[in-house]
Amino acid sequence: MAGALPAQQRAGLLLREIEGLSYRDIGTRLGISHGAVESLLFRARRRFKREYLRLEGEEPTTCATVRHLTTVIGRAHLGAWQERQVARHLEECSGCRSRLEKARRSALPAA
């Protein structure tokens, strides 16, 4: 999926998500400003999400977006706006609540 991203978006995403570099360090490596790094990563994540959903055979619905945010990215890595979006959707959608709870139970170690 990352191969579908333009080279600079792919590099920025890998530096951030795989190598764990700060935005400042990514900017230094790529020769761009902090603001440009923010924009680059936003666009890379958005495109990665679209590509992921396309490969999964899903349209970018709210349920698909929430599933991506909770299972691929992980709630611990969400920004405040994304966390509010997920929480609001989970309040309204029993199907997503049920899937998330099932995933949590299966991830717990056996007692």
C-alpha positions in Angstrom: 0.0 0.0 0.0 2.8 2.4 0.8 4.1 1.9 -2.7 1.0 3.7 -4.0 2.1 6.9 -2.3 4.3 9.6 -3.9 7.9 9.2 -2.9 8.0 12.1 -0.5 4.8 11.1 1.2 6.0 7.5 1.5 9.4 8.7 3.0 7.7 11.1 5.5 5.2 8.4 6.6 8.0 5.8 7.0 10.2 8.2 8.9 7.3 9.1 11.3 5.5 5.8 11.8 8.3 3.3 11.4 11.4 5.1 12.6 9.5 7.3 15.1 11.2 10.6 14.1 9.8 13.9 15.3 8.3 16.3 12.8 11.4 18.5 13.2 13.7 15.6 12.4 11.6 14.6 9.4 11.8 18.2 8.1 15.5 18.2 8.5 15.9 14.9 6.6 13.6 15.9 3.8 14.6 19.6 3.7 11.1 21.0 4.4 9.6 23.1 7.1 7.6 21.9 10.1 4.4 23.0 8.5 5.2 21.2 5.3 5.8 18.0 7.3 2.4 18.3 8.9 0.8 18.8 5.5 2.8 16.0 4.0 1.9 13.5 6.7 -1.8 14.5 6.6 -1.9 13.9 2.9 0.1 10.7 3.1 -2.2 9.3 5.9 -5.3 10.3 3.9 -4.1 8.6 0.8 -2.9 5.5 2.7 -6.4 5.2 4.2 -8.1 5.5 0.8 -5.8 2.9 -0.6 -6.3 0.6 2.3 -10.1 0.8 2.1 -9.9 0.3 -1.7 -7.9 -2.9 -1.2 -10.3 -4.1 1.5 -13.2 -3.5 -1.0 -14.8 -0.8 1.1 -16.0 2.6 0.3 -14.7 5.3 2.7 -17.8 5.2 4.9 -17.8 6.4 8.5 -17.7 2.8 9.8 -14.8 2.0 7.5 -13.0 5.1 8.6 -13.5 4.3 12.3 -12.4 0.7 11.7 -9.2 2.0 10.1 -8.5 4.5 12.9 -9.1 1.9 15.6 -7.4 -1.1 14.1 -4.7 0.1 11.8 -3.6 3.3 13.4 -4.7 2.5 17.0 -6.6 4.8 19.3 -3.5 5.7 21.3 -2.1 7.4 18.2 -5.1 9.4 17.3 -5.2 13.2 17.6 -7.9 14.9 19.6 -10.2 15.5 16.6 -9.9 11.9 15.4 -10.6 10.6 18.9 -13.7 12.7 19.2 -14.8 11.5 15.8 -14.4 7.9 16.8 -16.1 8.3 20.2 -19.1 10.1 18.6 -19.5 7.3 16.0 -19.2 4.6 18.6 -21.9 6.2 20.6 -24.2 6.0 17.6 -23.2 2.8 15.9 -23.9 -0.5 17.7 -22.2 -2.5 15.0 -18.9 -0.7 15.3 -19.2 -0.8 19.1 -19.7 -4.6 19.0 -16.8 -5.1 16.5 -14.5 -3.1 18.7 -15.4 -4.9 21.9 -15.0 -8.2 20.1 -11.6 -7.2 18.9 -10.6 -6.1 22.4 -11.7 -9.4 24.0 -9.8 -11.4 21.4 -6.6 -9.3 22.1 -6.7 -10.0 25.8 -4.4 -12.8 27.1 -6.1 -16.0 28.2 -6.7 -16.1 31.9 
